[in-house]
Amino acid sequence: MMILIRSRFVVTSLLGLVIAQGVLAADIVPSVVTSWIKPNRAPSTDWIGRAIALDMPTIPQDGVLVKQNPVYFSWPALYGVVSYSLVVQPLSGTEQEFESPYNWFAMPKALERGSYQWRVRAKKANGQFDAWSDWRGFTITTDGSGTNVANISELYNRVKASPHPRTFPSSTELAAIKSALAGTRRDAYGKLKARAKAYASNALPEELKSSASVDATQRDTVMDMLAITKEMKPELAQIVEQAFIWRIDRNQAALNDAKQRLLKLATWNPEGITAYEPSHHMPRNLLWTLTIGYDWLYDELSAVERTLLLNSIRKRLTQIHASLMGTTKRMMVRPYDSHGWIGLNAAAAISTVVAGEVPESETWFKLYVPWAMAAMSPWGGEDGGFSQGTGYGAWHFDPNLYYWDAIRLATGVDPYQKVWLRNTGNFLLYFAPPGSPSGGFGEAGDSVPDPAVIVPYTMRIPSQLYRWYGANQRPTDSSSLLQLLAPVEIAEASFPKGIPDAAVFQSVGWAAVHSSLSDPKRFSLYFKSSPYGSFNHSHADQNSFIINYEGKKMALDSGFYDWYGSPHHTKWYQQTLAHNAITFDGGKGQVPNQMDARGEITRFSHMSGYTVMTGDATRAYGGALLLAQRSIVYLKPSFILVYDALSSDTPRQWEWNLHTVKTMEVVAPKQVKVADGTTSMCVDLLSDEEMKFSQTNRFTADPDSNKAYWANQWHGRFTSEDKSKKSQILVLMRLNCANTTDVAVSRLDEGYVVNIAGKRISLQPGRPVDVK
């Protein structure tokens, strides 16, 4: 298998080579989409088209524009297959055929710009081929990314022959980092050294043992794992930080402390409580600490000590390999595994450190390095979307930044030139801009993403926009290794000109519009209708919205992420009734935890004075509804229209949900007011259907009592008084209760016409919103 790598063992500025003061090489201005109409294409009925939602995704999808060049291909796996034949052909040129043992393939070199088509077929063990898939087309819009091609065997042999440390900066990059540690990063480095010196007085830890009993509840088990992870975190950090101090200062006390703790850790039983299954995170972090300690302290370890560490690393990495692949190539068949993709990146990084030093290293290296670097993430496309939410999007960077840095330094493979990785910062920026009181949707979307991982990410991508984003985060611990080892550059961190205030991320079905992206007191509206459904860390919240204004939550994604699988998590947090979305018949909503319970943004248009977005969530309701379409129109600066077209073959009592931090004031039967201090929003029911408003501050299941910071939330609902098979609900939300004297509403046979703020807006079921 061929992979995308450098032809020489060098690192460019985009990878993090130190950039001279005042100079910003290859400055990236990540692009976003501000206009989108869903293509009207008939679905394919070939063997690829018949795959289920959880199968390996088909990439590139038919008709897409591809920015990543060389191109990455993937398709659903078939059983009993020994290899696949992939044909790629320019529309006016000669086809190329490639063979892959897996159901994915990274092109060996960049293709010229233009339109192409591709198809694939499977080869059975008896040598016979299955039928070809249909042709699928794509268009390449960029030249090559700057990475060249080399044979994976050649790369492995180079890494195997390279000295330790393989994952520590060297040459001019190390010189610049040392200069920064004595200059601009001096105080931060001093803080790290003081922290490490103080911790060094702690005794070496004994091997961990679980406190959970054999008859422990699910909560007991979760809390036990969290407690163990918290207990281990400072010990693992101490080893790596002391190893860092040794490599920078040659401090003998730091070396001695790091070695003692590292070798003690290597004696722990890999099959005990720190085994990879079932907790994943802490055992993986433990393995990473062993790996970095082995690499960074290599010259100070005896042959016996190296063997001890390698044996532990080998056994623990074997566990990750078994989890990822098993006997069925599990992650290649069903790749939607949030823990699995972090494990995949870890396996790629660790296999570079032990290349040539454990028997399985060649197999691991040749599998995981090209796979991890070609696919990057199954949770979004080249636009940088991350369907699991802003909380998990930020958490995805830690520990992956460590792994990506290690791969860069050890191999020359360039993760930071991957289009998805470059653009993920856009996704976080648009759904968690500086000053925002929350993130977007999904697990932990109720809180702001951790700046401790956002800032290091922005330090690794040469973009003025990202530097501004990082510089405007809440203060972070600049003594973290992710910041101390970040590229050294002095560059402007002001908000660039020409950055749009709205964007749609088609790959995940999220859209955002802001009054001013650069203003911390901005108005922000987030809308979601996602092809990823409610699976894993996503919620049953298609066609829902979030509104933040002047740093306050005006319409929030309610509930709290106490722990995965808790009563609150399953009975409230994941459910449709917890979101600003449509329910019916007493809180019934979309199907939770199903990829097929999907929505789709069908139109998005950002104009100078208004933004329009439409989503279709019909499929998310699992057949209960015949139509669930929502359109939202934001008219600058103060008005938001929400129009829902709903139908069912069974009469329903329709419910329009709104969640707030404060109690909503009932101003009139069809009007409520949301206020938080001096910030307010009035909500007017404009449709002629009779609906009654109610609110409560109760959840169907309360958050875990172990957490002290849960606060009251209020859950409002307009409910239709009569059951009907169809409903059209029209709501106007007015920021700071802006005057509505010029608002006029006219009912059509199907839909409404609203005259407001000098605009005539036509809203009808199944038709594009018309603004004149």
C-alpha positions in Angstrom: 0.0 0.0 0.0 1.2 3.5 -0.9 0.8 6.4 1.5 1.1 10.1 1.5 4.5 11.0 2.9 7.5 13.2 2.3 10.1 12.1 -0.1 12.8 13.3 2.4 12.9 13.4 6.1 12.1 17.1 6.5 9.4 19.1 8.1 8.0 22.3 6.4 6.7 25.4 8.1 3.1 24.1 7.9 4.1 21.1 10.0 5.5 23.4 12.7 9.1 24.2 11.7 10.0 27.3 13.6 9.1 30.4 11.7 11.3 33.5 11.9 10.0 36.5 13.9 7.7 38.7 12.1 7.3 36.2 9.2 4.4 33.9 8.7 5.1 31.3 6.1 2.2 29.7 4.2 -0.5 31.6 6.1 -3.7 29.6 5.8 -7.1 31.4 5.6 -9.4 28.5 6.2 -12.5 28.8 4.0 -16.1 28.2 4.8 -19.3 27.8 2.8 -22.0 30.5 3.1 -24.4 29.2 0.4 -25.7 25.7 0.0 -28.5 23.9 -1.8 -28.7 20.1 -1.3 -28.1 18.4 -4.6 -31.0 16.5 -6.0 -29.5 13.1 -6.8 -31.1 9.7 -6.9 -29.5 7.3 -4.5 -27.4 4.5 -5.9 -28.8 1.0 -5.7 -25.5 -0.8 -6.2 -23.8 -2.8 -3.4 -22.2 0.4 -2.0 -25.6 2.2 -2.1 -27.2 -0.6 -0.1 -24.8 -0.3 2.8 -26.2 0.7 6.2 -25.6 3.9 8.0 -22.9 2.5 10.4 -20.8 1.0 7.6 -17.5 2.6 6.4 -18.6 5.8 4.6 -18.3 6.1 0.8 -15.6 8.8 0.1 -15.6 10.7 -2.2 -19.4 10.9 -2.4 -20.9 11.2 -5.9 -20.6 14.7 -7.2 -18.5 16.3 -4.5 -15.7 18.9 -4.8 -12.5 17.4 -3.3 -9.9 19.7 -1.7 -7.7 17.0 -0.2 -5.1 16.1 -2.9 -3.8 13.3 -3.0 -7.3 11.9 -2.7 -8.5 9.4 0.0 -11.1 6.7 -0.9 -13.1 4.5 1.3 -16.2 2.2 0.8 -18.2 -0.3 2.8 -16.5 -3.6 3.6 -17.6 -6.9 2.3 -17.0 -10.2 4.1 -14.8 -12.9 2.7 -12.7 -10.5 0.7 -8.9 -10.7 0.2 -8.5 -7.4 -1.6 -10.2 -4.7 -3.6 -9.6 -3.3 -7.1 -10.1 0.5 -7.4 -10.3 2.3 -10.7 -9.8 6.1 -10.9 -10.4 7.8 -14.3 -10.3 11.4 -15.4 -13.4 12.1 -17.5 -11.2 12.7 -20.5 -8.3 10.4 -19.9 -6.9 7.0 -19.1 -8.0 5.0 -16.1 -5.6 3.9 -13.3 -6.2 0.7 -11.3 -5.0 0.1 -7.8 -5.2 -2.9 -5.5 -5.8 -2.5 -1.8 -6.1 -5.1 1.0 -8.4 -2.8 2.9 -11.7 -1.0 2.1 -9.8 2.3 1.9 -7.0 3.7 -0.2 -4.9 6.8 -0.3 -3.8 7.8 -3.8 0.0 7.5 -4.2 0.3 11.0 -5.7 -1.7 14.1 -6.3 -4.0 14.3 -9.3 -4.4 17.2 -11.6 -7.3 19.5 -11.1 -10.4 18.4 -12.9 -13.3 15.9 -12.9 -12.9 12.2 -12.3 -14.9 9.1 -11.7 -14.2 6.0 -9.6 -15.5 2.5 -9.0 -14.4 -0.5 -6.9 -14.9 -4.2 -6.8 -14.0 -7.0 -4.3 -11.8 -10.0 -4.9 -12.7 -13.2 -3.1 -10.4 -15.9 -1.7 -11.0 -18.1 -4.7 -9.7 -15.4 -7.0 -13.1 -14.4 -8.4 -14.3 -10.8 -8.4 -17.7 -9.4 -7.3 -19.5 -6.9 -9.5 -18.1 -3.4 -10.0 -19.8 -0.6 -8.0 -21.5 2.1 -10.0 -19.2 5.0 -11.2 -19.1 7.9 -8.8 -17.8 11.3 -9.8 -15.8 14.0 -8.0 -14.0 17.2 -9.0 -10.6 18.1 -7.6 -10.3 21.9 -6.9 -6.7 22.1 -5.6 -3.2 21.2 -6.5 -1.2 18.7 -4.4 -0.9 19.5 -0.7 2.9 19.4 -0.8 3.3 15.9 0.4 5.2 13.5 -1.8 4.9 9.8 -2.2 7.1 7.0 -0.8 6.7 3.3 -0.4 5.5 2.4 3.1 8.2 -0.2 3.4 10.8 2.4 2.6 9.3 4.7 5.2 9.3 2.0 7.8 12.9 1.2 7.2 13.9 4.8 7.5 12.1 5.2 10.8 13.5 1.9 12.1 17.0 3.1 11.3 16.5 6.5 12.9 17.9 7.2 16.4 16.0 8.0 19.6 14.5 10.3 20.5 12.3 10.1 17.4 9.4 12.2 18.7 11.4 15.2 20.2 12.1 18.3 18.2 15.6 18.6 16.8 17.9 20.9 14.8 16.6 24.5 14.2 13.2 23.7 15.6 14.7 22.6 18.9 17.0 25.6 18.9 14.1 28.0 18.5 12.1 26.3 21.2 15.1 26.5 23.6 15.4 30.1 22.8 11.7 30.7 23.6 12.0 28.7 26.9 14.7 31.2 27.9 12.8 34.2 26.6 9.0 34.5 25.9 8.2 31.2 27.5 10.6 31.5 30.4 7.9 32.1 33.1 5.8 29.2 31.8 8.8 26.9 31.7 9.7 28.0 35.2 6.2 27.1 36.4 6.5 23.6 34.9 9.9 23.1 36.6 8.6 24.3 39.9 5.6 22.0 39.6 7.7 19.0 38.7 10.2 19.7 41.6 7.4 19.9 44.1 5.7 16.7 42.9 9.1 14.8 42.9 8.8 14.5 46.7 5.7 12.2 46.3 6.3 8.5 46.8 6.2 6.2 43.8 2.7 5.0 43.3 1.7 1.4 44.0 -0.2 -0.4 41.3 -3.8 0.7 41.2 -6.6 -1.4 42.3 -10.3 -1.0 41.7 -12.5 0.1 44.6 -15.7 -1.1 42.8 -17.3 -4.2 44.3 -18.3 -7.2 42.2 -21.9 -6.1 42.5 -21.2 -2.5 41.6 -23.8 -0.5 39.7 -23.1 1.2 36.4 -22.7 4.5 38.2 -20.2 2.9 40.7 -18.1 1.6 37.8 -18.1 4.9 36.0 -17.2 6.9 39.1 -14.4 4.4 39.9 -12.9 4.8 36.4 -13.1 8.6 36.7 -11.5 8.5 40.1 -8.6 6.3 38.8 -8.1 8.6 35.8 -7.9 11.6 38.1 -5.5 9.9 40.4 -3.2 8.9 37.6 -3.2 12.2 35.7 -0.5 14.0 37.8 1.8 10.9 37.9 1.7 10.5 34.1 2.3 14.2 33.6 5.2 14.1 36.0 7.1 11.5 34.1 6.8 13.3 30.7 7.5 16.7 32.2 10.6 15.5 34.0 11.8 13.8 30.8 11.2 17.1 29.0 13.2 19.0 31.6 16.0 16.5 31.2 16.1 16.9 27.4 16.2 20.7 27.7 18.4 21.3 30.7 20.1 18.0 31.3 18.9 18.2 34.9 20.1 15.1 36.7 17.4 15.2 39.4 14.7 15.4 36.7 16.2 12.4 34.9 16.4 10.3 38.1 12.8 11.1 39.0 11.5 10.4 35.5 13.3 7.1 35.3 12.2 5.8 38.7 8.6 6.6 38.0 8.7 5.3 34.4 10.3 2.0 35.4 7.8 1.5 38.3 5.0 2.1 35.9 6.4 -0.5 33.5 6.1 -3.2 36.2 2.3 -2.8 36.5 0.3 -5.7 35.1 -1.0 -4.8 31.6 -3.9 -7.3 32.2 -4.9 -5.6 35.5 -7.0 -2.6 36.2 -5.0 -0.5 33.7 -5.8 -2.8 30.8 -7.2 -1.1 27.7 -10.6 -2.5 28.0 -13.0 -1.2 29.1 -12.0 2.3 30.1 -9.7 3.1 27.2 -8.6 6.7 28.1 -6.4 6.2 31.2 -4.8 3.0 29.9 -4.0 4.7 26.6 -2.5 7.7 28.4 -0.5 5.3 30.5 0.8 3.5 27.4 1.7 6.9 25.8 3.7 7.9 28.9 5.6 4.6 28.8 6.3 5.3 25.1 7.4 8.9 25.4 9.5 8.0 28.5 11.2 5.2 26.5 11.9 7.5 23.5 13.0 10.6 25.3 15.2 8.9 27.9 16.5 6.2 25.6 20.2 7.0 25.9 19.9 6.9 29.7 18.3 3.5 29.9 20.2 0.3 30.3 19.5 -2.7 28.0 17.5 -4.3 30.8 15.4 -1.2 31.4 14.7 -0.8 27.7 13.5 -4.4 27.5 11.2 -3.9 30.5 9.6 -0.9 28.9 9.3 -2.5 25.4 7.6 -5.5 26.9 5.0 -3.4 28.6 4.5 -1.2 25.6 4.2 -4.2 23.3 1.6 -5.9 25.5 -0.5 -2.7 25.9 -0.3 -1.8 22.2 -1.4 -5.4 21.4 -4.6 -4.7 23.4 -5.3 -1.6 21.4 -4.7 -3.5 18.2 -7.1 -6.2 19.3 -9.7 -3.6 20.1 -9.4 -1.8 16.8 -9.1 -4.8 14.5 -10.2 -8.0 16.3 -10.8 -10.9 14.0 -13.1 -8.9 11.7 -11.1 -5.7 11.0 -13.8 -4.1 13.3 -12.9 -0.4 12.8 -12.7 -0.8 9.0 -16.2 -2.3 9.0 -17.9 0.0 11.5 -15.6 3.0 12.0 -18.0 5.2 14.1 -16.2 4.7 17.4 -15.1 7.9 19.2 -12.6 6.1 21.5 -11.5 3.9 18.6 -10.2 6.8 16.5 -8.1 8.2 19.3 -6.8 4.7 19.8 -6.0 4.5 16.1 -3.9 7.7 16.2 -2.2 6.4 19.3 -1.3 3.2 17.6 0.1 5.1 14.6 2.3 7.3 16.8 3.5 4.5 19.1 4.4 2.2 16.3 6.8 4.9 15.0 8.6 4.9 18.3 9.0 1.2 18.6 9.6 0.6 14.8 12.1 -2.2 14.5 12.2 -2.9 18.2 9.2 -5.2 18.8 8.2 -8.1 16.5 4.8 -6.7 15.5 6.1 -3.1 14.9 6.3 -3.5 11.1 2.7 -4.8 10.8 1.4 -2.1 13.1 3.3 0.7 11.4 2.3 -0.3 7.9 -1.3 -0.5 9.0 -1.9 2.4 11.4 0.3 5.2 10.0 -1.2 5.3 6.5 -4.7 4.6 7.8 -4.7 7.3 10.5 -3.2 9.9 8.3 -5.4 9.2 5.3 -8.7 9.0 7.1 -8.1 11.4 10.0 -11.7 11.3 11.4 -15.0 9.6 10.4 -17.0 12.4 12.2 -16.9 15.0 9.5 -15.7 16.0 6.0 -13.2 18.3 4.5 -15.1 21.4 5.7 -13.8 20.5 9.2 -17.2 19.5 10.7 -17.2 17.3 13.8 -20.6 15.7 14.3 -20.0 14.6 17.9 -20.1 18.3 19.0 -17.9 21.1 20.1 -17.2 19.5 23.4 -15.9 16.3 21.8 -14.4 18.3 19.0 -12.1 20.1 21.5 -11.4 16.9 23.5 -10.4 15.2 20.2 -7.4 17.5 20.1 -6.2 16.2 23.5 -4.5 13.7 23.3 -4.4 13.6 19.5 -2.2 16.7 19.2 0.5 14.7 21.0 0.1 11.8 18.6 0.0 14.1 15.5 3.1 15.9 16.7 4.9 12.6 17.3 4.1 11.3 13.9 5.3 14.5 12.3 8.6 14.4 14.1 9.2 10.7 13.8 8.1 10.1 10.2 7.7 13.3 8.2 4.1 12.4 7.5 2.2 15.7 7.6 -1.0 15.6 9.5 -1.4 19.4 9.6 -1.6 19.6 5.9 -4.7 17.4 5.9 -7.7 19.6 4.9 -10.0 18.2 7.6 -7.5 18.9 10.4 -6.8 22.5 9.1 -10.6 23.2 8.9 -11.7 21.8 12.2 -10.7 25.0 13.8 -13.4 26.7 11.7 -16.0 24.4 13.1 -15.0 25.3 16.7 -14.7 29.0 15.9 -18.2 29.3 14.4 -19.9 27.2 17.1 -17.8 28.4 20.1 -16.5 31.8 19.3 -14.7 33.9 22.0 -17.1 35.2 24.6 -19.7 32.5 23.9 -21.5 31.2 27.0 -21.8 27.7 25.4 -20.7 25.5 22.6 -22.9 23.8 20.0 -24.8 20.6 20.1 -24.1 17.1 21.5 -22.3 15.9 24.6 -20.8 18.8 26.6 -22.2 21.3 24.2 -23.8 23.0 27.2 -20.4 24.2 28.3 -17.6 26.1 26.5 -14.9 23.9 24.9 -11.7 23.7 26.9 -9.3 26.5 25.8 -6.4 24.4 27.1 -6.7 22.3 24.0 -8.1 24.9 21.6 -5.1 27.2 22.1 -2.4 24.6 21.4 -4.3 23.6 18.2 -4.3 27.3 17.0 -0.6 27.5 17.7 0.0 24.6 15.2 -1.9 26.0 12.2 -0.4 29.1 10.5 -3.6 31.1 10.2 -4.1 34.7 11.4 -7.8 33.8 12.1 -6.8 30.9 14.3 -4.2 33.0 16.2 -6.9 35.5 16.9 -9.2 32.7 18.0 -6.5 31.3 20.4 -5.5 34.8 21.7 -9.1 35.5 22.7 -9.7 32.4 24.7 -10.0 32.4 28.5 -6.5 32.3 30.1 -4.9 28.8 29.9 -2.0 27.1 31.5 0.9 28.2 29.2 3.2 25.8 31.1 1.5 22.8 29.4 3.8 20.8 27.1 1.4 21.3 24.3 2.1 25.0 24.5 5.8 24.8 25.4 6.5 22.5 22.5 4.3 24.5 20.0 5.9 26.2 17.0 7.5 29.5 17.8 6.2 32.3 15.7 5.6 36.0 16.3 2.6 37.0 14.1 -0.5 39.2 14.2 -3.5 37.9 16.1 -6.1 40.4 14.9 -9.3 39.4 13.3 -8.7 39.2 9.5 -10.9 41.1 7.0 -13.3 39.3 4.9 -14.3 36.5 7.3 -18.0 35.8 6.9 -20.3 36.0 9.9 -22.1 32.8 8.9 -21.2 29.3 7.7 -22.7 25.9 6.9 -20.8 22.7 7.5 -22.6 20.4 5.0 -20.7 17.2 6.1 -22.3 17.3 9.6 -25.4 19.3 8.9 -24.6 22.3 11.2 -25.0 26.0 10.4 -24.2 29.1 12.3 -25.0 32.8 11.9 -23.6 35.7 14.0 -24.4 39.3 14.1 -20.6 39.8 14.2 -18.2 36.9 14.6 -15.5 39.1 16.1 -17.7 40.8 18.7 -17.9 38.9 22.1 -21.3 40.5 22.7 -22.6 39.1 19.4 -25.9 37.4 18.6 -25.4 33.8 17.6 -27.8 31.3 16.2 -26.9 27.6 15.7 -29.0 25.2 13.7 -28.6 21.5 13.3 -30.0 18.8 10.9 -27.4 16.2 10.7 -26.8 13.1 8.6 -25.1 11.6 11.6 -28.4 11.3 13.4 -28.4 10.8 17.1 -25.6 8.2 17.2 -23.0 8.0 20.0 -22.4 11.4 21.5 -24.9 13.2 19.2 -28.5 13.8 20.4 -32.0 13.4 19.0 -32.0 17.1 18.2 -32.4 17.4 14.4 -33.9 20.8 13.3 -33.1 22.2 16.7 -31.5 25.6 17.4 -29.5 27.4 20.0 -29.5 31.2 20.6 -26.8 33.1 22.5 -26.9 36.9 22.8 -24.7 39.4 24.6 -22.9 36.6 26.3 -26.1 35.0 27.7 -27.9 31.8 26.8 -31.3 32.8 25.4 -32.4 29.5 24.0 -30.2 26.7 25.3 -29.5 23.1 24.6 -30.8 21.9 28.0 -29.4 19.3 30.4 -26.0 18.5 31.7 -23.4 15.9 30.7 -23.0 14.1 34.1 -21.8 10.8 32.7 -22.5 8.7 29.7 -25.5 6.4 30.2 -26.7 8.1 33.4 -30.5 8.3 33.9 -30.3 12.0 33.2 -28.3 11.3 30.0 -30.6 8.7 28.6 -34.0 10.0 29.8 -33.4 13.7 29.2 -30.1 15.0 27.8 -30.2 12.8 24.6 -34.0 13.2 24.1 -35.7 15.6 21.7 -37.7 17.2 24.4 -34.5 18.5 26.0 -33.8 20.6 22.8 -35.4 23.5 21.0 -37.1 21.2 18.6 -40.5 19.7 17.8 -42.1 17.0 19.9 -45.7 15.6 20.0 -48.2 13.8 22.2 -46.5 14.6 25.5 -42.8 14.9 24.7 -42.4 12.1 22.1 -39.7 12.9 19.6 -36.9 11.5 17.5 -35.2 8.1 17.8 -32.2 8.4 20.2 -28.8 6.8 19.5 -29.4 5.9 15.9 -27.4 7.0 12.9 -30.5 6.5 10.7 -32.4 9.1 12.8 -31.0 11.7 10.7 -31.8 15.2 9.3 -30.3 17.2 6.5 -29.8 20.9 5.9 -31.4 21.3 2.5 -30.7 25.1 2.0 -28.5 27.7 3.5 -28.1 31.3 2.2 -26.2 34.1 3.9 -26.9 37.5 2.4 -25.9 41.0 3.6 -29.0 41.7 5.6 -30.4 38.2 6.3 -29.7 34.5 6.5 -32.0 31.7 5.6 -31.6 28.0 6.6 -33.9 25.0 6.1 -33.7 21.5 7.5 -35.6 18.3 7.0 -35.8 16.1 10.1 -38.7 13.8 8.9 -36.5 10.7 8.9 -35.3 11.4 12.5 -38.8 10.6 13.9 -38.6 7.0 12.9 -41.7 6.9 10.7 -44.0 8.7 13.2 -44.1 11.8 11.0 -44.6 12.3 7.3 -43.0 15.8 7.3 -40.8 17.7 9.8 -39.4 20.7 8.0 -38.1 23.8 9.7 -36.9 27.0 8.2 -35.3 29.8 10.1 -34.8 33.4 8.8 -32.5 35.8 10.7 -33.1 39.4 9.8 -30.3 41.7 11.0 -30.2 43.0 13.6 -33.1 41.8 15.8 -35.5 39.3 14.3 -35.6 35.5 14.0 -38.5 33.8 12.2 -39.0 30.0 12.8 -41.4 28.2 10.6 -42.3 24.5 11.1 -44.3 22.5 8.6 -45.4 19.2 10.1 -47.6 16.3 9.1 -48.5 12.8 10.2 -50.9 10.1 9.1 -52.1 10.1 12.8 -53.6 13.1 14.5 -51.0 14.6 16.9 -50.8 17.2 19.6 -47.9 19.3 18.4 -45.3 20.8 20.7 -42.9 23.6 20.1 -40.1 23.5 22.7 -38.0 26.3 24.1 -35.4 26.0 27.0 -34.0 28.9 29.0 -31.8 29.6 32.0 -34.4 31.9 33.6 -38.1 31.6 34.1 -40.0 32.8 31.1 -42.5 35.6 31.6 -45.9 35.0 30.1 -46.7 38.4 28.6 -49.8 37.3 26.7 -51.4 33.9 25.7 -49.2 33.8 22.6 -46.2 35.8 23.8 -43.4 35.0 26.4 -40.3 36.9 27.4 -36.9 35.5 28.1 -34.7 37.8 30.2 -31.3 37.5 31.8 -30.2 40.7 33.5 -30.6 43.5 30.9 -30.6 41.1 28.0 -34.0 39.9 26.8 -35.8 38.1 23.9 -39.5 38.1 23.2 -41.1 35.1 21.6 -44.3 35.6 19.7 -46.5 32.8 18.3 -47.7 34.2 15.0 -49.5 31.2 13.5 -53.2 31.0 13.8 -53.3 27.5 15.4 -54.5 27.5 19.0 -51.6 26.6 21.2 -51.2 26.9 25.0 -47.9 27.7 26.7 -46.6 25.9 29.8 -43.2 25.7 31.5 -41.4 23.7 34.2 -38.0 23.5 35.8 -38.1 19.7 36.2 -36.3 17.1 34.2 -37.6 13.6 33.5 -34.5 12.5 35.4 -32.3 14.8 37.5 -28.5 15.1 36.8 -26.2 13.1 39.0 -26.2 14.4 42.6 -22.5 14.0 42.8 -22.0 17.2 40.8 -22.4 20.4 42.6 -22.7 22.9 39.8 -26.0 21.9 38.2 -28.3 24.9 38.0 -32.0 25.3 37.4 -33.2 25.4 33.8 -36.7 26.2 32.5 -38.4 24.2 29.8 -41.2 26.0 27.9 -43.6 24.5 25.4 -46.4 25.8 23.1 -48.8 22.8 22.8 -51.6 22.6 20.3 -55.0 22.4 22.0 -56.5 20.1 19.4 -55.0 17.1 17.6 -54.4 17.3 13.9 -52.7 15.5 11.1 -51.0 18.7 9.9 -49.6 21.8 11.6 -47.8 24.9 10.6 -46.2 26.7 13.5 -44.8 30.2 12.9 -42.8 31.9 15.7 -41.0 35.3 15.8 -38.2 35.9 18.3 -37.2 39.5 18.9 -33.8 40.4 20.4 -34.2 42.8 23.3 -37.9 42.7 22.5 -37.5 44.9 19.4 -40.6 46.8 18.3 -43.0 44.9 16.0 -45.3 47.7 14.8 -44.4 47.0 11.2 -44.9 43.2 11.3 -47.8 41.9 9.2 -48.7 38.2 8.8 -50.9 36.8 6.1 -52.1 33.2 5.9 -51.8 31.3 2.6 -53.6 28.0 1.8 -50.3 26.4 2.7 -47.9 28.6 4.6 -47.5 32.2 5.6 -46.3 35.5 4.3 -44.6 37.8 6.8 -43.8 41.4 6.1 -41.2 42.6 8.5 -38.3 45.1 8.6 -38.9 46.0 5.0 -38.8 42.4 3.8 -41.5 40.2 2.4 -40.9 36.6 3.5 -42.9 33.7 2.0 -42.8 30.4 4.0 -44.5 27.3 2.6 -44.2 23.5 3.1 -41.7 21.9 0.8 -40.7 25.1 -1.0 -37.7 27.3 -0.6 -38.1 30.4 1.6 -38.6 33.5 -0.5 -37.2 36.8 0.8 -37.9 40.0 -1.1 
